[in-house]
Amino acid sequence: MSEGREVQWVDIAPEQAGQRIDNFLMTRLKGAPRALIYRIVRKGEVRVNKNA
Protein backbone atom coordinates (compact mmCIF):
# COMPACT_ATOMS: atom_id res chain seq x y z
CA MET A 1 0.00 0.00 0.00
CA SER A 2 1.27 3.49 -0.79
CA GLU A 3 2.46 5.65 2.05
CA GLY A 4 -0.30 7.89 3.38
CA ARG A 5 -3.07 5.59 2.15
CA GLU A 6 -5.15 3.48 4.44
CA VAL A 7 -8.56 1.87 4.52
CA GLN A 8 -11.17 3.94 6.29
CA TRP A 9 -14.57 2.59 7.27
CA VAL A 10 -17.23 5.29 7.42
CA ASP A 11 -20.76 4.94 8.75
CA ILE A 12 -23.05 7.62 7.43
CA ALA A 13 -25.96 9.31 9.15
CA PRO A 14 -29.47 8.70 7.77
CA GLU A 15 -29.63 12.27 6.44
CA GLN A 16 -26.52 11.60 4.31
CA ALA A 17 -27.93 8.43 2.76
CA GLY A 18 -28.98 8.63 -0.88
CA GLN A 19 -26.63 11.40 -1.97
CA ARG A 20 -24.12 10.97 -4.76
CA ILE A 21 -20.78 9.55 -3.66
CA ASP A 22 -18.79 12.41 -5.24
CA ASN A 23 -20.79 15.00 -3.28
CA PHE A 24 -20.35 13.02 -0.06
CA LEU A 25 -16.59 12.78 -0.62
CA MET A 26 -16.27 16.51 -1.38
CA THR A 27 -17.70 17.31 2.05
CA ARG A 28 -15.63 14.59 3.71
CA LEU A 29 -12.33 15.46 1.96
CA LYS A 30 -12.40 19.22 2.33
CA GLY A 31 -9.77 20.91 0.18
CA ALA A 32 -9.28 17.92 -2.13
CA PRO A 33 -9.47 18.85 -5.81
CA ARG A 34 -12.63 17.75 -7.58
CA ALA A 35 -10.49 15.94 -10.18
CA LEU A 36 -8.92 13.81 -7.44
CA ILE A 37 -12.31 12.78 -6.11
CA TYR A 38 -13.55 11.82 -9.59
CA ARG A 39 -10.32 9.89 -10.24
CA ILE A 40 -10.54 7.78 -7.07
CA VAL A 41 -14.19 6.99 -7.78
CA ARG A 42 -13.38 5.99 -11.40
CA LYS A 43 -10.47 3.80 -10.28
CA GLY A 44 -12.69 1.92 -7.82
CA GLU A 45 -10.80 3.12 -4.76
CA VAL A 46 -14.10 3.95 -3.07
CA ARG A 47 -16.50 1.21 -2.10
CA VAL A 48 -20.07 1.44 -0.90
CA ASN A 49 -21.37 -1.50 1.10
CA LYS A 50 -18.18 -3.36 0.17
CA ASN A 51 -18.92 -2.95 -3.57
CA ALA A 52 -16.88 -0.90 -6.04
N, CA, C and O atoms as a Tripos MOL2 file, in Angstrom:
@<TRIPOS>MOLECULE
protein
  208   207    52     0     0
PROTEIN
NO_CHARGES

@<TRIPOS>ATOM
      1 N           0.8470   -1.1780    0.0000 N.3       1 MET1
      2 CA          0.0000    0.0000    0.0000 C.3       1 MET1
      3 C           0.8930    1.2410    0.0000 C.2       1 MET1
      4 O           1.9380    1.2580    0.6500 O.2       1 MET1
      5 N           0.4860    2.2580   -0.7160 N.am      2 SER2
      6 CA          1.2730    3.4870   -0.7860 C.3       2 SER2
      7 C           1.2770    4.1970    0.5460 C.2       2 SER2
      8 O           0.3180    4.1180    1.3130 O.2       2 SER2
      9 N           2.3600    4.8880    0.8100 N.am      3 GLU3
     10 CA          2.4630    5.6500    2.0460 C.3       3 GLU3
     11 C           1.3810    6.7290    2.0820 C.2       3 GLU3
     12 O           1.1310    7.4060    1.0840 O.2       3 GLU3
     13 N           0.7480    6.8780    3.2380 N.am      4 GLY4
     14 CA         -0.2950    7.8940    3.3780 C.3       4 GLY4
     15 C          -1.6820    7.3950    3.0110 C.2       4 GLY4
     16 O          -2.6660    8.1190    3.1650 O.2       4 GLY4
     17 N          -1.7660    6.1520    2.5220 N.am      5 ARG5
     18 CA         -3.0700    5.5940    2.1550 C.3       5 ARG5
     19 C          -3.4350    4.5160    3.1570 C.2       5 ARG5
     20 O          -2.5920    3.7190    3.5670 O.2       5 ARG5
     21 N          -4.6710    4.5030    3.5360 N.am      6 GLU6
     22 CA         -5.1540    3.4780    4.4440 C.3       6 GLU6
     23 C          -6.6380    3.2820    4.2090 C.2       6 GLU6
     24 O          -7.3110    4.1520    3.6560 O.2       6 GLU6
     25 N          -7.1370    2.1510    4.6280 N.am      7 VAL7
     26 CA         -8.5630    1.8700    4.5210 C.3       7 VAL7
     27 C          -9.2770    2.6010    5.6410 C.2       7 VAL7
     28 O          -8.8590    2.5570    6.7980 O.2       7 VAL7
     29 N         -10.3440    3.2640    5.2870 N.am      8 GLN8
     30 CA        -11.1700    3.9390    6.2870 C.3       8 GLN8
     31 C         -12.5950    3.4420    6.1480 C.2       8 GLN8
     32 O         -13.1600    3.4550    5.0540 O.2       8 GLN8
     33 N         -13.1700    3.0070    7.2450 N.am      9 TRP9
     34 CA        -14.5660    2.5930    7.2730 C.3       9 TRP9
     35 C         -15.3780    3.7760    7.7760 C.2       9 TRP9
     36 O         -15.0500    4.3590    8.8100 O.2       9 TRP9
     37 N         -16.4230    4.1330    7.0630 N.am     10 VAL10
     38 CA        -17.2310    5.2920    7.4250 C.3      10 VAL10
     39 C         -18.6950    4.8790    7.4900 C.2      10 VAL10
     40 O         -19.2470    4.3570    6.5220 O.2      10 VAL10
     41 N         -19.3080    5.1130    8.6220 N.am     11 ASP11
     42 CA        -20.7550    4.9370    8.7520 C.3      11 ASP11
     43 C         -21.3790    6.3040    8.5270 C.2      11 ASP11
     44 O         -20.9180    7.3080    9.0710 O.2      11 ASP11
     45 N         -22.4210    6.3330    7.7270 N.am     12 ILE12
     46 CA        -23.0510    7.6200    7.4340 C.3      12 ILE12
     47 C         -24.3570    7.7610    8.2030 C.2      12 ILE12
     48 O         -25.0100    6.7770    8.5490 O.2      12 ILE12
     49 N         -24.7110    9.0030    8.4550 N.am     13 ALA13
     50 CA        -25.9600    9.3140    9.1460 C.3      13 ALA13
     51 C         -27.1240    9.1530    8.1610 C.2      13 ALA13
     52 O         -26.9330    9.2910    6.9530 O.2      13 ALA13
     53 N         -28.3080    8.8680    8.6590 N.am     14 PRO14
     54 CA        -29.4680    8.7000    7.7680 C.3      14 PRO14
     55 C         -29.6950    9.8890    6.8300 C.2      14 PRO14
     56 O         -30.1260    9.7050    5.6920 O.2      14 PRO14
     57 N         -29.4100   11.0950    7.2960 N.am     15 GLU15
     58 CA        -29.6310   12.2710    6.4360 C.3      15 GLU15
     59 C         -28.6090   12.3730    5.3030 C.2      15 GLU15
     60 O         -28.8150   13.1330    4.3570 O.2      15 GLU15
     61 N         -27.5210   11.6260    5.3860 N.am     16 GLN16
     62 CA        -26.5180   11.6010    4.3140 C.3      16 GLN16
     63 C         -26.8030   10.5080    3.2950 C.2      16 GLN16
     64 O         -26.2620   10.5410    2.1900 O.2      16 GLN16
     65 N         -27.6350    9.5510    3.6450 N.am     17 ALA17
     66 CA        -27.9350    8.4310    2.7580 C.3      17 ALA17
     67 C         -28.6410    8.9280    1.4980 C.2      17 ALA17
     68 O         -29.4600    9.8470    1.5490 O.2      17 ALA17
     69 N         -28.3130    8.3120    0.3840 N.am     18 GLY18
     70 CA        -28.9820    8.6260   -0.8760 C.3      18 GLY18
     71 C         -28.3020    9.6970   -1.7010 C.2      18 GLY18
     72 O         -28.6960    9.9120   -2.8480 O.2      18 GLY18
     73 N         -27.2980   10.3800   -1.1710 N.am     19 GLN19
     74 CA        -26.6270   11.3980   -1.9720 C.3      19 GLN19
     75 C         -25.5470   10.7660   -2.8440 C.2      19 GLN19
     76 O         -25.0850    9.6560   -2.5770 O.2      19 GLN19
     77 N         -25.1620   11.4740   -3.8660 N.am     20 ARG20
     78 CA        -24.1210   10.9720   -4.7590 C.3      20 ARG20
     79 C         -22.8020   10.8630   -4.0080 C.2      20 ARG20
     80 O         -22.4830   11.6830   -3.1480 O.2      20 ARG20
     81 N         -22.0340    9.8110   -4.3630 N.am     21 ILE21
     82 CA        -20.7770    9.5460   -3.6570 C.3      21 ILE21
     83 C         -19.7770   10.6870   -3.8450 C.2      21 ILE21
     84 O         -19.0320   11.0040   -2.9180 O.2      21 ILE21
     85 N         -19.7430   11.3130   -5.0300 N.am     22 ASP22
     86 CA        -18.7940   12.4080   -5.2380 C.3      22 ASP22
     87 C         -19.1310   13.5900   -4.3360 C.2      22 ASP22
     88 O         -18.2270   14.2210   -3.7880 O.2      22 ASP22
     89 N         -20.4030   13.8950   -4.1720 N.am     23 ASN23
     90 CA        -20.7900   15.0020   -3.2850 C.3      23 ASN23
     91 C         -20.4730   14.6770   -1.8270 C.2      23 ASN23
     92 O         -20.0330   15.5510   -1.0810 O.2      23 ASN23
     93 N         -20.6920   13.4260   -1.4160 N.am     24 PHE24
     94 CA        -20.3470   13.0200   -0.0650 C.3      24 PHE24
     95 C         -18.8460   13.1810    0.1680 C.2      24 PHE24
     96 O         -18.4290   13.7210    1.1930 O.2      24 PHE24
     97 N         -18.0350   12.7110   -0.7850 N.am     25 LEU25
     98 CA        -16.5870   12.7850   -0.6210 C.3      25 LEU25
     99 C         -16.0760   14.2220   -0.6150 C.2      25 LEU25
    100 O         -15.1100   14.5280    0.0840 O.2      25 LEU25
    101 N         -16.7070   15.1030   -1.3780 N.am     26 MET26
    102 CA        -16.2750   16.5080   -1.3750 C.3      26 MET26
    103 C         -16.4580   17.1420   -0.0090 C.2      26 MET26
    104 O         -15.6460   17.9690    0.4050 O.2      26 MET26
    105 N         -17.5190   16.7630    0.6950 N.am     27 THR27
    106 CA        -17.7040   17.3110    2.0460 C.3      27 THR27
    107 C         -16.7820   16.6220    3.0400 C.2      27 THR27
    108 O         -16.3410   17.2370    4.0110 O.2      27 THR27
    109 N         -16.4900   15.3540    2.8030 N.am     28 ARG28
    110 CA        -15.6260   14.5850    3.7130 C.3      28 ARG28
    111 C         -14.1450   14.9230    3.5260 C.2      28 ARG28
    112 O         -13.3860   14.9460    4.4950 O.2      28 ARG28
    113 N         -13.7370   15.1840    2.2870 N.am     29 LEU29
    114 CA        -12.3290   15.4560    1.9650 C.3      29 LEU29
    115 C         -12.1580   16.9340    1.6220 C.2      29 LEU29
    116 O         -11.7530   17.2800    0.5120 O.2      29 LEU29
    117 N         -12.4630   17.7780    2.5590 N.am     30 LYS30
    118 CA        -12.3970   19.2240    2.3280 C.3      30 LYS30
    119 C         -11.0190   19.6300    1.7950 C.2      30 LYS30
    120 O          -9.9900   19.2120    2.3260 O.2      30 LYS30
    121 N         -11.0160   20.4320    0.7620 N.am     31 GLY31
    122 CA         -9.7710   20.9110    0.1790 C.3      31 GLY31
    123 C          -9.2160   20.0130   -0.9150 C.2      31 GLY31
    124 O          -8.2930   20.4140   -1.6230 O.2      31 GLY31
    125 N          -9.7560   18.8070   -1.0730 N.am     32 ALA32
    126 CA         -9.2790   17.9160   -2.1290 C.3      32 ALA32
    127 C          -9.8250   18.4100   -3.4640 C.2      32 ALA32
    128 O         -10.9950   18.7800   -3.5600 O.2      32 ALA32
    129 N          -8.9870   18.4160   -4.4870 N.am     33 PRO33
    130 CA         -9.4710   18.8510   -5.8070 C.3      33 PRO33
    131 C         -10.5680   17.9200   -6.3220 C.2      33 PRO33
    132 O         -10.5380   16.7110   -6.0940 O.2      33 PRO33
    133 N         -11.5210   18.5070   -7.0100 N.am     34 ARG34
    134 CA        -12.6290   17.7490   -7.5830 C.3      34 ARG34
    135 C         -12.1150   16.6460   -8.5070 C.2      34 ARG34
    136 O         -12.6720   15.5480   -8.5340 O.2      34 ARG34
    137 N         -11.0570   16.9350   -9.2610 N.am     35 ALA35
    138 CA        -10.4860   15.9450  -10.1800 C.3      35 ALA35
    139 C          -9.9720   14.7210   -9.4250 C.2      35 ALA35
    140 O         -10.0970   13.5980   -9.9150 O.2      35 ALA35
    141 N          -9.4010   14.9190   -8.2490 N.am     36 LEU36
    142 CA         -8.9170   13.8060   -7.4360 C.3      36 LEU36
    143 C         -10.0790   12.9260   -6.9930 C.2      36 LEU36
    144 O          -9.9930   11.6990   -7.0520 O.2      36 LEU36
    145 N         -11.1420   13.5390   -6.5600 N.am     37 ILE37
    146 CA        -12.3080   12.7820   -6.1100 C.3      37 ILE37
    147 C         -12.8760   11.9630   -7.2560 C.2      37 ILE37
    148 O         -13.1760   10.7820   -7.0750 O.2      37 ILE37
    149 N         -13.0310   12.5640   -8.4350 N.am     38 TYR38
    150 CA        -13.5470   11.8200   -9.5860 C.3      38 TYR38
    151 C         -12.6040   10.6930   -9.9800 C.2      38 TYR38
    152 O         -13.0560    9.6200  -10.3800 O.2      38 TYR38
    153 N         -11.3040   10.9220   -9.8730 N.am     39 ARG39
    154 CA        -10.3250    9.8930  -10.2410 C.3      39 ARG39
    155 C         -10.3990    8.6930   -9.2970 C.2      39 ARG39
    156 O         -10.3690    7.5530   -9.7610 O.2      39 ARG39
    157 N         -10.4950    8.9210   -7.9900 N.am     40 ILE40
    158 CA        -10.5390    7.7840   -7.0680 C.3      40 ILE40
    159 C         -11.8450    7.0090   -7.2070 C.2      40 ILE40
    160 O         -11.8690    5.7950   -7.0010 O.2      40 ILE40
    161 N         -12.9250    7.6950   -7.5510 N.am     41 VAL41
    162 CA        -14.1890    6.9930   -7.7800 C.3      41 VAL41
    163 C         -14.0750    6.1490   -9.0530 C.2      41 VAL41
    164 O         -14.4670    4.9820   -9.0560 O.2      41 VAL41
    165 N         -13.5430    6.7270  -10.1290 N.am     42 ARG42
    166 CA        -13.3830    5.9920  -11.3980 C.3      42 ARG42
    167 C         -12.4880    4.7700  -11.2440 C.2      42 ARG42
    168 O         -12.7570    3.7260  -11.8380 O.2      42 ARG42
    169 N         -11.4250    4.8930  -10.4510 N.am     43 LYS43
    170 CA        -10.4700    3.8010  -10.2750 C.3      43 LYS43
    171 C         -10.9860    2.7160   -9.3320 C.2      43 LYS43
    172 O         -10.3310    1.6870   -9.1660 O.2      43 LYS43
    173 N         -12.1270    2.9240   -8.7210 N.am     44 GLY44
    174 CA        -12.6910    1.9220   -7.8170 C.3      44 GLY44
    175 C         -12.0680    1.9240   -6.4420 C.2      44 GLY44
    176 O         -12.1590    0.9320   -5.7180 O.2      44 GLY44
    177 N         -11.4320    3.0310   -6.0660 N.am     45 GLU45
    178 CA        -10.8010    3.1180   -4.7570 C.3      45 GLU45
    179 C         -11.7940    3.4460   -3.6450 C.2      45 GLU45
    180 O         -11.4350    3.4830   -2.4680 O.2      45 GLU45
    181 N         -13.0380    3.6820   -4.0300 N.am     46 VAL46
    182 CA        -14.0980    3.9500   -3.0660 C.3      46 VAL46
    183 C         -15.1190    2.8380   -3.1980 C.2      46 VAL46
    184 O         -15.5390    2.4950   -4.3030 O.2      46 VAL46
    185 N         -15.5080    2.2870   -2.0900 N.am     47 ARG47
    186 CA        -16.4990    1.2090   -2.1010 C.3      47 ARG47
    187 C         -17.6580    1.5980   -1.2180 C.2      47 ARG47
    188 O         -17.4920    2.2350   -0.1780 O.2      47 ARG47
    189 N         -18.8480    1.1960   -1.6580 N.am     48 VAL48
    190 CA        -20.0700    1.4360   -0.8990 C.3      48 VAL48
    191 C         -20.6560    0.0740   -0.5860 C.2      48 VAL48
    192 O         -20.8990   -0.7260   -1.4900 O.2      48 VAL48
    193 N         -20.8780   -0.1870    0.6710 N.am     49 ASN49
    194 CA        -21.3740   -1.4970    1.1050 C.3      49 ASN49
    195 C         -20.5120   -2.6270    0.5730 C.2      49 ASN49
    196 O         -21.0180   -3.6670    0.1510 O.2      49 ASN49
    197 N         -19.1980   -2.4080    0.5980 N.am     50 LYS50
    198 CA        -18.1830   -3.3640    0.1660 C.3      50 LYS50
    199 C         -18.1860   -3.6320   -1.3270 C.2      50 LYS50
    200 O         -17.5510   -4.5860   -1.7760 O.2      50 LYS50
    201 N         -18.8860   -2.8150   -2.1120 N.am     51 ASN51
    202 CA        -18.9180   -2.9500   -3.5730 C.3      51 ASN51
    203 C         -18.2490   -1.7580   -4.2300 C.2      51 ASN51
    204 O         -18.3820   -0.6310   -3.7540 O.2      51 ASN51
    205 N         -17.5310   -1.9970   -5.3160 N.am     52 ALA52
    206 CA        -16.8750   -0.9050   -6.0400 C.3      52 ALA52
    207 C         -17.8890   -0.1350   -6.8460 C.2      52 ALA52
    208 O         -17.5350    0.8260   -7.5280 O.2      52 ALA52
@<TRIPOS>BOND
     1     1     2 1
     2     2     3 1
     3     3     4 2
     4     3     5 am
     5     5     6 1
     6     6     7 1
     7     7     8 2
     8     7     9 am
     9     9    10 1
    10    10    11 1
    11    11    12 2
    12    11    13 am
    13    13    14 1
    14    14    15 1
    15    15    16 2
    16    15    17 am
    17    17    18 1
    18    18    19 1
    19    19    20 2
    20    19    21 am
    21    21    22 1
    22    22    23 1
    23    23    24 2
    24    23    25 am
    25    25    26 1
    26    26    27 1
    27    27    28 2
    28    27    29 am
    29    29    30 1
    30    30    31 1
    31    31    32 2
    32    31    33 am
    33    33    34 1
    34    34    35 1
    35    35    36 2
    36    35    37 am
    37    37    38 1
    38    38    39 1
    39    39    40 2
    40    39    41 am
    41    41    42 1
    42    42    43 1
    43    43    44 2
    44    43    45 am
    45    45    46 1
    46    46    47 1
    47    47    48 2
    48    47    49 am
    49    49    50 1
    50    50    51 1
    51    51    52 2
    52    51    53 am
    53    53    54 1
    54    54    55 1
    55    55    56 2
    56    55    57 am
    57    57    58 1
    58    58    59 1
    59    59    60 2
    60    59    61 am
    61    61    62 1
    62    62    63 1
    63    63    64 2
    64    63    65 am
    65    65    66 1
    66    66    67 1
    67    67    68 2
    68    67    69 am
    69    69    70 1
    70    70    71 1
    71    71    72 2
    72    71    73 am
    73    73    74 1
    74    74    75 1
    75    75    76 2
    76    75    77 am
    77    77    78 1
    78    78    79 1
    79    79    80 2
    80    79    81 am
    81    81    82 1
    82    82    83 1
    83    83    84 2
    84    83    85 am
    85    85    86 1
    86    86    87 1
    87    87    88 2
    88    87    89 am
    89    89    90 1
    90    90    91 1
    91    91    92 2
    92    91    93 am
    93    93    94 1
    94    94    95 1
    95    95    96 2
    96    95    97 am
    97    97    98 1
    98    98    99 1
    99    99   100 2
   100    99   101 am
   101   101   102 1
   102   102   103 1
   103   103   104 2
   104   103   105 am
   105   105   106 1
   106   106   107 1
   107   107   108 2
   108   107   109 am
   109   109   110 1
   110   110   111 1
   111   111   112 2
   112   111   113 am
   113   113   114 1
   114   114   115 1
   115   115   116 2
   116   115   117 am
   117   117   118 1
   118   118   119 1
   119   119   120 2
   120   119   121 am
   121   121   122 1
   122   122   123 1
   123   123   124 2
   124   123   125 am
   125   125   126 1
   126   126   127 1
   127   127   128 2
   128   127   129 am
   129   129   130 1
   130   130   131 1
   131   131   132 2
   132   131   133 am
   133   133   134 1
   134   134   135 1
   135   135   136 2
   136   135   137 am
   137   137   138 1
   138   138   139 1
   139   139   140 2
   140   139   141 am
   141   141   142 1
   142   142   143 1
   143   143   144 2
   144   143   145 am
   145   145   146 1
   146   146   147 1
   147   147   148 2
   148   147   149 am
   149   149   150 1
   150   150   151 1
   151   151   152 2
   152   151   153 am
   153   153   154 1
   154   154   155 1
   155   155   156 2
   156   155   157 am
   157   157   158 1
   158   158   159 1
   159   159   160 2
   160   159   161 am
   161   161   162 1
   162   162   163 1
   163   163   164 2
   164   163   165 am
   165   165   166 1
   166   166   167 1
   167   167   168 2
   168   167   169 am
   169   169   170 1
   170   170   171 1
   171   171   172 2
   172   171   173 am
   173   173   174 1
   174   174   175 1
   175   175   176 2
   176   175   177 am
   177   177   178 1
   178   178   179 1
   179   179   180 2
   180   179   181 am
   181   181   182 1
   182   182   183 1
   183   183   184 2
   184   183   185 am
   185   185   186 1
   186   186   187 1
   187   187   188 2
   188   187   189 am
   189   189   190 1
   190   190   191 1
   191   191   192 2
   192   191   193 am
   193   193   194 1
   194   194   195 1
   195   195   196 2
   196   195   197 am
   197   197   198 1
   198   198   199 1
   199   199   200 2
   200   199   201 am
   201   201   202 1
   202   202   203 1
   203   203   204 2
   204   203   205 am
   205   205   206 1
   206   206   207 1
   207   207   208 2
@<TRIPOS>SUBSTRUCTURE
     1 MET1         2 RESIDUE 1 A MET
     2 SER2         6 RESIDUE 1 A SER
     3 GLU3        10 RESIDUE 1 A GLU
     4 GLY4        14 RESIDUE 1 A GLY
     5 ARG5        18 RESIDUE 1 A ARG
     6 GLU6        22 RESIDUE 1 A GLU
     7 VAL7        26 RESIDUE 1 A VAL
     8 GLN8        30 RESIDUE 1 A GLN
     9 TRP9        34 RESIDUE 1 A TRP
    10 VAL10       38 RESIDUE 1 A VAL
    11 ASP11       42 RESIDUE 1 A ASP
    12 ILE12       46 RESIDUE 1 A ILE
    13 ALA13       50 RESIDUE 1 A ALA
    14 PRO14       54 RESIDUE 1 A PRO
    15 GLU15       58 RESIDUE 1 A GLU
    16 GLN16       62 RESIDUE 1 A GLN
    17 ALA17       66 RESIDUE 1 A ALA
    18 GLY18       70 RESIDUE 1 A GLY
    19 GLN19       74 RESIDUE 1 A GLN
    20 ARG20       78 RESIDUE 1 A ARG
    21 ILE21       82 RESIDUE 1 A ILE
    22 ASP22       86 RESIDUE 1 A ASP
    23 ASN23       90 RESIDUE 1 A ASN
    24 PHE24       94 RESIDUE 1 A PHE
    25 LEU25       98 RESIDUE 1 A LEU
    26 MET26      102 RESIDUE 1 A MET
    27 THR27      106 RESIDUE 1 A THR
    28 ARG28      110 RESIDUE 1 A ARG
    29 LEU29      114 RESIDUE 1 A LEU
    30 LYS30      118 RESIDUE 1 A LYS
    31 GLY31      122 RESIDUE 1 A GLY
    32 ALA32      126 RESIDUE 1 A ALA
    33 PRO33      130 RESIDUE 1 A PRO
    34 ARG34      134 RESIDUE 1 A ARG
    35 ALA35      138 RESIDUE 1 A ALA
    36 LEU36      142 RESIDUE 1 A LEU
    37 ILE37      146 RESIDUE 1 A ILE
    38 TYR38      150 RESIDUE 1 A TYR
    39 ARG39      154 RESIDUE 1 A ARG
    40 ILE40      158 RESIDUE 1 A ILE
    41 VAL41      162 RESIDUE 1 A VAL
    42 ARG42      166 RESIDUE 1 A ARG
    43 LYS43      170 RESIDUE 1 A LYS
    44 GLY44      174 RESIDUE 1 A GLY
    45 GLU45      178 RESIDUE 1 A GLU
    46 VAL46      182 RESIDUE 1 A VAL
    47 ARG47      186 RESIDUE 1 A ARG
    48 VAL48      190 RESIDUE 1 A VAL
    49 ASN49      194 RESIDUE 1 A ASN
    50 LYS50      198 RESIDUE 1 A LYS
    51 ASN51      202 RESIDUE 1 A ASN
    52 ALA52      206 RESIDUE 1 A ALA
